[in-house]
Amino acid sequence: MRLPSGVVTVLAVVLNSGVGLAASPPSQQASSTPPPLPPGVSATLWRLSVPKGLEPTPERVALGEKLFRDKRLSVDNTVACMTCHEPELGFTDGKPLSEGVKQQKVTRNSPTVLNALFNATQFWDGRAGTLEDQAKLPILNPREMGMPDADTVVKKVRGIPEYVTDFQKVFGREPNFDDLAVAIAAFERMQFSGDARFDKFIMGDSKALTASEKNGWALFNGKARCNSCHAGNAVSPLFSDQKFHNIGVAAHKQDFVTLARKGVRVVRTGDEKQIDELALNSEFSELGRFLVTKQENDVGSFKTPTLRNVGITGPYMHDGSLATLWDVMDHYNKGGVANPFLDGGMQRLGLTEPEIDDLVAFLFTLTDTKFDKLNKEQLAKQRARKNTRPERDTAIAMGKKGNLGDLAPNPDLNAKNPADLGFYGDVTPASAVPAVKPR
């Protein structure tokens, strides 16, 4: 498995600057030993995803959680990291678009912090390569936490006696912006999740899923083609390819060609602050990954989100425009919304209503058991809206109008059902292999 983007850079910075390392008290030096992990997360994956020297020590995590919850990091003391990433809501805010200081709305939906340590890049457009960079940008964004610059943040933190003591204890020096980000990232690295009913099923408990949910898993790997971008396997348990795709979510409200031409003139490649502000504050937000790369094939492309805990982290898509997982399935069933930059993998699926129901049922099995109560509540709320389907276009999905390609093969599930196979549908259980008699 490849190292997440930015890890090499982080290691170079750490080795050259010593941030969070050399000056830390000996008793608080980071360890490469992973914490206790749930069944859906391997120790090997954890080691590959956590840069050496930035492991989450108990001291860093405790300080990071305090900072994560502290509204004093915002310009008017009204917004904390937790404002948009509430632990009780699966580290999201449950809103289509997040709100920052002075109740300003941004133009993106808040992604979950759960399992963010495994992301190759951070944010919907991948504009940050590390959790440390991700921790800094919202503090300085004028519509999020609104602090004018890093020096102002550090001055404010140094004016709070408890933080002066905490930073000295954890890092052996006065508060600074880099250490603040290291602490918040340490807390976020402890927010891993991989103890869902699906994990119990994939580890051998055949009764962990219902017949409908098992059929949803089979469709996920077959006719629905979800695994094209959301494949789940032992070394990539997030159900995300970590890539960027234009699936047509914003195409109905933007002229991408005109917007891209304007963007080429405005966007300064490599200007992190400008890209961050354009992503959340302007019409250019819908250009997605293009803001970072200025490459035409990235126009309107956004990162494939994790499906872990997807039942509790709606509304969905980068702009929060899809309220339920039924809406999400309707969007894909009709092949998205046509635009010049639509991903080539987008085409109609031809899913029937019972098949959509089974797929949604399966997706709700990916929620960690610690959120069982919230998962059931969200399923009930979404089911109640099942008859309100703004994205549904059955005629296109079934090929009665439009020209969005042929359907994927629909395998004989009685002959080979992925739900009856082993780990993530690609390893046959030993019990299913016939014994070979010696000759």
C-alpha positions in Angstrom: 0.0 0.0 0.0 1.3 3.4 -0.9 2.0 6.1 1.7 -0.6 8.8 1.9 0.3 11.9 -0.1 2.2 14.4 2.1 3.7 11.8 4.5 7.2 12.2 2.9 6.9 15.9 3.1 5.8 15.8 6.8 8.8 13.5 7.6 11.2 15.9 5.9 9.7 18.8 7.9 9.9 16.9 11.1 13.5 15.8 10.6 14.6 19.3 9.6 12.6 21.3 12.2 12.2 19.0 15.1 8.6 20.2 15.5 6.9 18.1 18.2 10.0 15.9 18.7 13.4 17.1 19.9 12.1 19.5 22.5 9.5 17.1 23.9 10.1 15.7 27.3 11.7 12.2 27.1 8.6 10.6 28.8 6.4 12.0 26.0 8.4 10.9 22.9 6.1 9.3 20.3 5.9 5.5 20.0 5.3 3.5 16.8 3.1 1.1 18.7 -0.5 1.5 17.5 -3.3 1.9 20.0 -5.9 -0.8 20.3 -7.6 -1.0 16.9 -11.1 -2.2 15.9 -11.4 -5.2 13.5 -11.9 -3.0 10.4 -8.5 -1.3 10.9 -5.2 -3.2 10.6 -2.1 -2.3 12.6 -0.1 -2.2 9.4 -2.5 0.4 7.9 -2.2 2.5 11.0 1.6 2.4 10.9 1.7 3.4 7.2 -0.7 6.2 7.8 0.9 7.9 10.8 4.1 9.7 10.1 7.0 8.8 12.3 7.4 11.3 15.1 3.7 12.5 14.9 2.2 9.5 16.6 -0.7 10.5 19.0 0.8 10.3 22.5 -1.7 10.6 25.3 -0.4 14.1 26.2 -0.7 15.4 22.7 -4.2 13.9 22.3 -5.4 15.4 25.5 -4.2 18.9 24.5 -5.5 18.4 21.0 -9.0 17.6 22.2 -9.0 20.7 24.4 -8.0 22.8 21.4 -10.5 21.0 19.2 -13.3 22.0 21.5 -12.1 25.5 22.3 -14.1 28.3 20.7 -11.4 30.8 21.7 -9.4 29.7 18.7 -11.9 31.7 16.6 -11.8 35.5 16.1 -15.0 36.1 18.2 -14.9 33.1 20.5 -18.0 31.5 18.9 -16.7 28.7 16.7 -14.5 25.7 17.5 -13.3 22.8 15.3 -16.1 20.8 17.1 -18.7 23.3 15.8 -18.6 21.6 12.4 -17.3 18.2 13.6 -19.5 17.2 16.6 -18.3 13.8 18.0 -21.9 12.9 18.9 -22.9 13.4 15.2 -20.1 11.2 13.8 -17.8 14.3 13.7 -20.0 16.2 11.3 -22.6 18.9 11.9 -25.6 17.4 10.1 -26.1 20.5 8.0 -25.9 20.7 4.2 -23.4 23.6 4.4 -21.4 24.5 7.5 -21.5 27.8 9.3 -18.6 29.7 10.8 -18.2 33.0 12.6 -21.0 35.5 12.3 -23.2 32.7 11.1 -21.5 32.8 7.7 -22.2 29.8 5.5 -19.4 28.2 3.6 -19.9 26.5 0.2 -18.9 22.9 1.3 -20.4 20.2 3.5 -18.3 19.2 6.5 -16.7 15.8 6.0 -16.3 13.5 9.0 -13.1 13.4 11.0 -13.6 9.7 11.6 -10.8 7.8 9.9 -9.4 11.1 8.4 -5.9 9.8 9.4 -6.2 7.3 6.6 -7.0 9.9 3.9 -4.4 10.4 1.2 -5.4 14.1 1.1 -7.6 16.3 3.2 -10.8 18.3 2.3 -13.1 17.6 -0.6 -10.6 19.0 -3.1 -7.5 17.5 -1.4 -6.0 21.0 -0.9 -4.2 19.8 2.3 -1.8 16.9 2.3 -1.7 16.3 6.0 -3.9 16.4 9.1 -1.6 19.2 10.5 -2.3 21.4 7.4 -6.0 20.5 7.7 -6.0 21.7 11.3 -4.6 25.1 10.5 -6.7 26.2 7.5 -10.2 26.5 9.1 -8.7 28.6 11.9 -7.5 31.2 9.4 -10.4 31.0 6.9 -12.5 34.2 7.1 -15.8 32.3 6.9 -14.9 29.5 9.3 -13.0 30.6 12.5 -11.9 34.0 11.1 -8.5 34.5 12.7 -6.5 36.9 10.5 -3.1 35.1 10.6 -1.0 32.6 12.5 0.7 35.2 14.7 -2.6 36.4 16.0 -3.6 32.9 16.9 -0.4 32.3 18.8 -0.6 35.6 20.6 -4.2 34.7 21.8 -3.2 31.2 22.9 -0.1 32.5 24.7 -2.5 34.8 26.6 -4.3 31.9 28.1 -2.3 30.6 31.1 -3.5 27.0 31.0 -2.3 26.7 27.4 1.1 28.1 28.3 1.4 25.4 30.9 0.0 22.7 28.6 2.3 23.4 25.7 5.3 23.6 28.0 4.4 20.2 29.4 3.7 18.5 26.1 6.2 20.2 23.8 8.7 21.8 26.1 8.2 25.3 24.8 5.8 28.2 24.4 2.7 27.8 22.2 3.3 28.1 18.5 1.1 27.4 15.4 2.9 24.3 14.3 2.6 22.6 17.7 -1.0 23.6 17.9 -1.7 21.8 14.7 0.3 18.8 15.8 -1.8 18.5 18.9 -5.2 18.8 17.1 -4.0 16.3 14.5 -3.0 13.9 17.3 -6.5 14.0 18.6 -8.0 13.5 15.1 -5.7 10.5 14.6 -7.4 8.7 17.4 -10.8 9.0 15.8 -10.5 5.8 13.8 -13.6 3.6 13.2 -14.0 0.0 12.1 -16.4 -1.8 14.4 -19.5 -2.0 12.3 -22.0 -4.8 11.8 -20.4 -5.3 8.4 -17.0 -6.0 10.1 -18.6 -8.7 12.2 -20.1 -10.2 9.1 -16.9 -10.1 7.1 -15.0 -11.7 10.1 -17.3 -14.7 9.9 -20.6 -13.9 11.6 -23.1 -14.8 8.9 -26.0 -13.6 11.0 -24.6 -10.1 11.4 -26.4 -9.0 8.2 -30.0 -9.5 7.1 -30.9 -11.1 3.7 -31.6 -7.6 2.4 -28.3 -6.2 3.6 -26.4 -9.2 2.1 -28.1 -8.6 -1.2 -27.1 -5.0 -1.0 -23.5 -6.0 -0.5 -23.8 -8.3 -3.6 -25.3 -5.4 -5.7 -22.6 -3.1 -4.3 -19.9 -5.4 -5.9 -22.0 -6.2 -9.0 -24.8 -4.5 -10.8 -24.6 -1.2 -8.9 -20.8 -0.9 -9.6 -20.3 1.0 -6.3 -17.0 -0.8 -5.8 -15.6 1.0 -8.9 -14.8 4.0 -6.6 -15.8 2.7 -3.2 -14.2 -0.7 -3.1 -13.6 -2.1 0.4 -10.8 -4.5 1.2 -8.5 -5.4 4.0 -5.8 -2.8 3.1 -8.3 -0.1 2.1 -11.2 -0.4 4.5 -12.5 3.2 4.0 -14.6 2.2 0.9 -12.9 5.0 -1.1 -10.4 5.0 -3.9 -9.0 8.4 -2.6 -9.3 9.8 -6.1 -11.2 12.8 -7.5 -14.2 12.4 -9.8 -16.8 14.7 -11.5 -20.1 12.8 -11.0 -22.3 15.7 -12.0 -23.5 16.8 -8.6 -23.1 20.5 -9.3 -23.6 20.4 -13.1 -27.2 21.5 -12.9 -26.2 24.9 -11.3 -22.9 25.7 -13.0 -21.6 26.3 -16.5 -18.3 24.5 -15.9 -16.7 25.6 -19.2 -17.1 29.3 -18.5 -16.3 28.9 -14.8 -13.1 27.0 -15.6 -12.0 29.7 -18.0 -12.5 32.4 -15.4 -10.7 30.1 -12.8 -7.6 29.8 -15.0 -7.2 33.6 -14.8 -7.9 33.9 -11.1 -6.4 30.9 -9.3 -2.8 31.1 -8.3 -1.5 27.5 -8.2 0.2 26.8 -4.9 -1.3 29.7 -3.1 -2.7 27.7 -0.2 -4.5 30.7 1.5 -6.2 31.8 -1.8 -7.3 28.3 -2.7 -8.7 27.7 0.7 -10.7 31.0 0.5 -11.9 30.3 -3.0 -13.0 26.8 -2.0 -15.3 28.0 0.7 -16.2 31.6 -0.1 -16.7 32.0 -3.9 -18.4 30.9 -7.1 -15.3 28.9 -7.9 -16.0 26.4 -5.1 -17.7 24.1 -7.6 -14.6 23.7 -9.7 -13.4 21.3 -7.0 -10.0 19.7 -7.5 -9.3 22.2 -10.4 -8.6 24.9 -7.8 -5.6 22.9 -6.6 -4.3 21.5 -9.9 -5.6 23.9 -12.6 -5.9 20.8 -14.8 -8.9 20.6 -17.1 -9.7 17.0 -16.3 -10.2 18.0 -12.6 -13.0 20.5 -13.3 -15.9 19.8 -11.0 -14.1 16.8 -9.4 -14.3 16.0 -5.7 -12.7 13.3 -3.6 -14.5 10.0 -3.2 -15.7 10.1 0.4 -15.4 7.2 2.8 -18.6 5.1 3.2 -17.7 4.3 6.8 -20.4 5.7 9.0 -22.2 7.0 5.9 -25.6 6.4 7.6 -25.0 9.1 10.2 -22.9 11.6 8.2 -25.5 13.1 5.8 -26.5 15.3 4.1 -24.3 14.0 1.2 -21.9 15.2 -1.5 -19.5 18.1 -1.3 -22.4 20.6 -1.2 -24.7 18.7 1.0 -27.3 18.7 -1.8 -28.5 15.1 -1.3 -30.5 14.6 1.8 -30.8 10.8 2.0 -29.0 7.7 0.7 -32.0 7.1 -1.5 -31.2 10.4 -3.2 -27.6 9.3 -3.6 -28.7 6.1 -5.2 -31.1 7.9 -7.5 -28.3 10.2 -8.6 -26.1 7.3 -9.5 -28.9 5.2 -11.0 -29.5 7.8 -13.7 -25.8 8.2 -14.4 -25.3 11.6 -12.7 -25.9 14.9 -14.5 -24.3 15.2 -17.9 -21.5 17.9 -18.3 -18.4 18.2 -20.4 -16.2 16.9 -17.6 -18.3 14.0 -16.3 -16.3 11.0 -15.2 -16.3 8.3 -17.8 -17.4 5.7 -15.3 -20.7 7.5 -14.8 -23.6 5.7 -16.6 -27.0 4.5 -15.8 -27.3 1.5 -13.5 -30.9 0.2 -14.1 -31.5 -0.5 -10.4 -35.0 -1.4 -9.4 -36.6 0.1 -6.3 -36.2 -3.1 -4.2 -32.5 -3.1 -5.3 -32.1 0.5 -4.2 -33.7 -0.4 -0.8 -31.2 -3.3 -0.4 -28.2 -1.1 -1.2 -29.3 1.6 1.3 -29.8 -1.1 3.9 -26.3 -2.4 3.3 -24.8 1.1 3.6 -26.3 1.5 7.0 -24.4 -1.6 8.2 -21.1 0.4 7.7 -21.8 2.5 10.8 -19.7 1.8 13.8 -21.7 0.1 16.6 -20.9 2.9 19.0 -23.3 5.0 16.9 -26.0 2.4 16.8 -28.7 4.6 18.4 -27.9 7.5 16.0 -27.8 5.1 13.0 -31.3 3.8 13.8 -32.6 7.3 14.2 -31.1 8.5 10.9 -32.4 5.4 9.0 -35.9 6.2 10.3 -35.6 9.8 9.3 -34.3 8.9 5.8 -36.9 6.2 5.3 -39.6 8.8 6.2 -38.4 10.9 3.3 -38.2 8.0 0.9 -41.2 9.1 -1.1 -39.7 12.6 -1.7 -37.1 11.8 -4.4 -36.0 14.9 -6.3 -33.1 13.0 -8.0 -35.1 10.1 -9.3 -35.4 9.6 -13.0 -36.5 6.1 -13.6 -36.8 6.5 -17.4 -33.1 7.4 -17.7 -32.1 4.7 -15.2 -34.0 2.1 -17.2 -32.8 3.3 -20.6 -36.2 4.5 -21.8 -34.7 7.9 -22.6 -31.2 9.4 -23.0 -28.1 7.5 -23.9 -26.0 6.7 -20.9 -24.6 3.3 -21.7 -25.4 -0.3 -21.1 -26.0 -1.9 -17.8 -23.3 -3.7 -15.9 -23.5 -7.5 -15.9 -26.0 -8.9 -13.4 -24.3 -12.1 -12.2 -26.2 -15.2 -11.1 -26.0 -14.7 -7.3 -27.1 -18.3 -6.8 -23.9 -19.4 -8.4 -21.5 -16.9 -6.8 -22.7 -14.3 -4.4 -20.1 -11.9 -3.0 -22.0 -11.8 0.2 -21.2 -15.5 0.7 -17.5 -15.2 0.2 -14.8 -14.2 2.7 -13.0 -11.0 3.5 -14.5 -8.2 1.4 -15.8 -10.7 -1.2 -12.4 -11.8 -2.5 -11.2 -14.6 -0.2 -13.1 -17.9 0.0 -13.5 -19.2 3.5 -11.7 -22.4 4.3 -15.0 -24.1 5.1 -16.1 -23.5 1.5 -13.0 -25.2 -0.1 -13.6 -28.9 -0.7 -11.1 -31.2 0.8 -8.6 -32.8 -1.5 -8.4 -36.6 -0.9 -4.9 -38.0 -1.1 -4.3 -40.5 -3.9 
